[in-house]
């Protein structure tokens, strides 16, 4: 359980990032390239991004996505401009930079490859910065318009909720697995951690490329950063103009139909695509009504599988770049 303790000053200083943070999203994207992303668009994006990242930038992507566990650096959310964010990082003092490396990599000494690029060798840092920009251009820039649109949609929804129900209700509704108790925001998480904001305030941002539990980043004398995954229905288009199946059914429903090339339960569909159980049931019911899948009960579970009609629809309307092997 994560516990974030607020004072009155912290509530007054709590805010959402007005724009997505490119360095933060790039970190999560690099993790996704290594481990996959549990989203309806995740595998198609990963396939396209891995092909697009130049060979020279791949070591940088591996360093950015390595040794990651349960924390983020607030400095990586400092700017909505990639160049400015990188320059801010390069301009940090030695001790602060060393602390950032440890926090960024989330494990003692695991930031050594990145740190060695900076320490005593600013030109090496500049090379790393160029490779970071190259990786961003290949893996993220084609999707940035969707990322921004999703981010702004989240902010508009939270603004209405804040006006209608207040800060406590807005925070507990916004962040997955959260509840408000007196002066404390409780977040369901594998971590057991308590953070006292102590007047620093809280900066909150939705993240497109992170689909795990909410994450916290804390450094002295800076607002604490809380990053949470955007709702599953906020999708990123990957070659949407050539994906006729997604154009017909919608991105998530098309992903469900493709997944059901092999038999899965409703719970499996929800877990593998990162959607709610209710959403999985809604999509499978619609596909069953259209005779694109069949469903059968096996004990307490309901198992689904594509029909011949559904299989033909997938085969004839799947772009070669996103085709799955089964």
N, C-alpha and C positions, 0 to 999 in steps of 0.2 A: 504494500500500500504506500502510495506517495501522499504526504501530508504537507500542504503549503499554508503557512500561518500568516495572516494578514493583520496589519494595523490599519487605522483609518487613513493614514497617509498612503499606505500601499494600495488601498482601494481607489484612492484619488489618482494614483500614478499608473494604474493598470491600463494597458492599451493593446490594441491589435496592430501588427505591422501593416501599414497602408499598402504595401506592395510585397510580392514574394521576394525572398532573399536568394539571389542566384547561387552564392557560395554554399548556402545551407542546402538548397535543392540539389546542387551538384554532388555534395557529399552523400546524400541519400541515394541519388541516382547511381553513383559509383558502387555503393553497397548493393543496389538492385541489380547492377550488371553482373556482380559476382554471385548473388544468392537468388535472384529472381524477385519479382514484385507480385504480391498477392492482390491482383486487380484484374478486372475483365480485359483491360488493354495491356497488361503487363508483359506477357510473352511476345506479343507483336512488337511492342516498343523495344524490348530487349534484343530481339532478333535484328531489328533495323539499326539500333544504336551500336551494337557490337560490330556490325558490318561497316558502319559509318566512321567509327573512331580510327584515325590514322595509326599506323604501326608505331610511329614515333611517340604518340601520346599515350599508348597503352600502359607503359610502366607507371605513369602519373595516375592514371585511373586506378590501377591496382593499389597504389599507395593511398589514394584518397578513400578507397573502399575497404581497406584492410583494418583489422584489429578494432572493430567497432562494437561497442556494447553499452547501451543504455544511457548515454549522455551526449550532449552537443555543446558546442562553444558559442556563447553569446556574440562573440566578435564576428562570427560568420553570418550574423543577421544584421550587421551594422549598416549595410547599404543595399539599395535596390539596383545599384549599378555595379556590374561585375568588375570593371577596371578599378573603380574606387574601392571596392571591398578588398581586392588583392593589394592595392597600394597601402591601405590601412594595415593590413596584416604584415606587409614587408617593413612598414615603418615602426613596428613595435620594438620596444627595448629588449635587450637580451633576456633578462629574467622573465619578463612578461611573455615573450615569445616561447621560452622553454615551458612555461606553465600552459600556454595555449596548446603546444604540441602534445603534452601529456593529456590534457582534457580532450583535445580533438580526437586522439587515437584511443582514449578510454582505457588505457592499460599502461603500467609502468614501462618505460623505455620502448614501447611499441611505436612511438612516433619518431624513432631514430632516423629512418630513411629521409623523412621530411625535414627533421631538425638539422641533419648533416648538410642538407642542401642549402640551408640558411646560415648556419653558424660559421662566422668568419669568412663567408664566401657569398657576398651579395650577388655576384654574377650568376652563380649557380641558382640562387633564388629567383633571379629574373628568368632563367631558362625554365624553371619549374612553373613560373607564372605564365609564360607563353604556352607551355604545354597544357596548363589548366584551361586557358582560353580556347585552345584548339579542341580539347575534350568537350567543353561546354558547347562550342559551335556545332560539333558533330552530333552529340547525344541529346542536347536539350533545346538549342535555339529553334529548331523546327516546330517545337511543341510549346514555346513560351507564350504564344497568344492564348492557348487553351489554359495554361497554368495561371496566367493573369486573370482570365475570365472567371475561372473557378474561385480564385482568391477573392476577387471583388464580390462575387455572388455570396460567398460565405460572410464577408464583412457586412453586406447589406442585410442579410438575414439576422446576424447578431445585433446589428444596430436596432432593428425593429424589436427584437426580443428584449434588449436592454431597456428600451423606452417603455415597453409594455410591462416587464416583470422585475426589473432591477438587476444589479450587478450579480448577486448571488445566484439567482435563477439563470441568468445569461451564461455564467461560467459553468455551472453544473450541467446545463443543457448542451452547451457547445462542445465540451471536452468529453470524448468517449469514456464511459465508466466513472464519471465524476459525480460527486454529491457535495452539498454545502452544509456545514455544521458550525454554527456560531461564527467564529472568525477563521475557520479552516476549510480549505478546499481539499477534499479527499478524492484520490484518483486510484481506481483499481489498476494494479500493476504488479509484475513479478518482483519489482524492487521494494525494499522496505527502507524508506528514506523520509526524513522530516527536514523541511527548509523553512527557516524563519526569514521572511523578507526584510524585516527590520527597517522599513522606510525606503528600500531600494525599488520597490514596485515590481510588477510582472509584465513582461512583454509576451504576447501570445501570437502564434502564427499557425495557420493550416499548412500542411506540406503535401505536395502531390506525390512525391516519390517515396514516402515512408508510410507503410501500412501496418506497422506494429503498434504497441501501446504508446501513449503519450510519453515524451521525453523532456527532461529538464537539463538546463545548462546554467551553471552558477560560477561567477568569478567575483572577487572582491570589488566593491564600489561600482558595480554595474547592475542594471535591472536583471532579474532572473528571467531566463528564456524558457517558455513552455511551447513545445512543438507537438502538434497532434495531426493525425491523418485526416485528409479531407474525406467527406462521405463518399461511399462507393459510387453513388449515382453521378457524381461529378467526374466525368470521363475525360480522357485525353485522346484526341483523334490521331491515329497512326495510319497514314495512307487511307483516310476515310473516303477520299474521292474514288478509290479503286476497290473499296470493300463493299460490294453490293449487298452482301448479307447484312452487314451492320446498317446500311441505309434502309433496308427493308424492315428489319426487326428491332433495330436499336443496338448499341454496342454491347450492353450487358446481356440482352436476350440472345444475341448472336453468339456471345462467349459461352452461354449456358448450352446452347445447341451443339456447339463444337465440342465442349467438354463431354457431352453425353454420347460421343462416339463409343465410349466405354460406359458400362453401367455404373451409376453412382446414386447414392442416397441423397435426399434433400439436404441433409447435414453436410455431406461431402461437397455439394455444389456451393453451399454458403461459405464453407471454409476455404475452398480452393480459389474462389473468385473474390473473397473478401466482402461479401454482401451479407445482409441480415437473413435469418431463417425465414422471416415473413416475405422478404423479397424473392428468395429462392423458390418458395412455394407459389408465389404469384407468377413467376416466369415459367415454371414447369407446368402450371395449370394452363396458361395461355398456349404453350407449345403443344400440350396434350390435346387441347380443344381444336387446334389446327391440324391434328394428326401427324405432327412432326416428331413426337416422342410417344412412347408407351410407358405406363407406370404399373408397378405391381407391389403388393404389400409383402414384406418379409419380416414377420414378427412385428416389432414396433416401428420398424423402418419402412419407408416407401422408396423403392428403387426405380430409377428412370433410365431409359435407353432410347437412342434415336431410332426412328423407323426407317424403312427403305426410302420413303419420300423425303424425310428429313436429311438422311445421308446424302441423297442426290442433290438436295438444295445446298448443303454445305459444300459438297465437291464442286458444284458448278459456280459457286459464288465466293470462293476463297482465293484471295490474291496469292500468287506463288510465293511471295516473300514472307507470308505469314502462315503458310500451310503447315499443319502438324503431321507428324508421323505417328501412326497408331499400330 
